[in-house]
Amino acid sequence: MASHSETGSMFFTDGIRSIDFVIVWDEHNGQAMTFKCSEYRK
C-alpha cells in the first residue's frame, strides 16, 4: 500500500522510494490499438 507525504507525494510502503508516475491502460478503448496511437506510445 502506498502512503502520502505532507507534500502530496506518494511513497511505497518502505517510506523511502517515491512513486514518480502511474501508467493507466484502457483495454476497451479501440482507438488505442490504432497504428498512430501505437507509434505515439514508443
Backbone as numpy.savetxt, mean C-alpha at the origin, in Angstrom:
# Nx Ny Nz CAx CAy CAz Cx Cy Cz
-0.14 -6.56 14.12 -0.98 -5.38 14.12 -0.09 -4.13 14.12
-0.47 -3.14 13.40 0.29 -1.89 13.32 -0.19 -0.92 14.39
0.72 -0.04 14.80 0.35 0.97 15.79 0.58 2.36 15.22
-0.09 3.34 15.81 0.03 4.74 15.38 1.01 5.47 16.29
1.72 6.42 15.73 2.56 7.30 16.55 1.84 8.62 16.75
2.43 9.49 17.52 1.83 10.81 17.76 1.81 11.66 16.49
2.69 11.35 15.53 2.75 12.11 14.28 1.79 11.57 13.23
1.11 10.47 13.54 0.19 9.88 12.58 0.81 8.80 11.73
2.11 8.54 11.91 2.77 7.48 11.16 2.34 6.13 11.72
2.42 5.11 10.88 2.09 3.76 11.33 3.36 2.95 11.44
3.42 2.09 12.47 4.58 1.26 12.71 4.18 -0.21 12.81
5.12 -1.10 12.46 4.93 -2.52 12.69 4.91 -2.77 14.19
4.55 -3.97 14.61 4.42 -4.26 16.03 5.72 -4.14 16.81
6.87 -4.15 16.13 8.13 -3.98 16.86 8.32 -2.54 17.32
7.50 -1.60 16.81 7.57 -0.21 17.22 8.75 0.56 16.67
9.55 -0.08 15.84 10.76 0.54 15.29 10.60 0.85 13.81
10.16 -0.14 13.06 10.03 0.01 11.60 8.72 0.68 11.25
8.80 1.78 10.49 7.58 2.47 10.07 7.08 1.89 8.74
5.80 2.02 8.51 5.18 1.57 7.26 5.22 2.74 6.30
5.93 2.57 5.17 6.09 3.65 4.20 4.86 3.82 3.31
4.32 2.71 2.81 3.16 2.79 1.94 2.45 1.44 1.94
1.21 1.45 1.48 0.40 0.24 1.38 -0.08 0.14 -0.06
0.05 -1.03 -0.64 -0.42 -1.25 -2.01 -1.82 -1.86 -1.95
-2.74 -1.29 -2.71 -4.12 -1.77 -2.75 -4.42 -2.23 -4.16
-5.05 -3.38 -4.29 -5.36 -3.93 -5.60 -6.84 -4.29 -5.66
-7.52 -3.84 -6.69 -8.93 -4.17 -6.89 -8.99 -5.22 -7.98
-9.15 -6.48 -7.60 -9.12 -7.56 -8.58 -10.35 -7.59 -9.47
-11.37 -6.84 -9.12 -12.59 -6.82 -9.92 -12.64 -5.64 -10.89
-11.55 -4.89 -10.98 -11.48 -3.74 -11.87 -10.94 -4.21 -13.22
-11.79 -4.35 -14.20 -11.39 -4.84 -15.52 -10.41 -3.91 -16.22
-10.53 -2.61 -15.99 -9.65 -1.65 -16.64 -8.21 -1.83 -16.16
-8.02 -2.30 -14.95 -6.67 -2.48 -14.40 -5.87 -3.52 -15.18
-6.55 -4.35 -15.94 -5.88 -5.41 -16.68 -5.53 -5.00 -18.11
-5.84 -3.78 -18.52 -5.52 -3.35 -19.87 -4.01 -3.18 -20.03
-3.54 -3.23 -21.26 -2.11 -3.10 -21.55 -1.58 -1.77 -21.05
-2.34 -0.70 -21.27 -1.91 0.64 -20.86 -1.69 0.70 -19.34
-2.63 0.19 -18.59 -2.50 0.20 -17.13 -1.38 -0.72 -16.66
-1.22 -1.83 -17.34 -0.13 -2.75 -17.00 1.22 -2.08 -17.20
1.38 -1.36 -18.29 2.64 -0.65 -18.56 2.85 0.49 -17.56
1.79 1.13 -17.15 1.88 2.24 -16.20 2.44 1.77 -14.85
2.08 0.54 -14.46 2.52 0.01 -13.16 3.98 -0.40 -13.15
4.62 -0.51 -14.30 6.02 -0.94 -14.34 6.96 0.09 -13.81
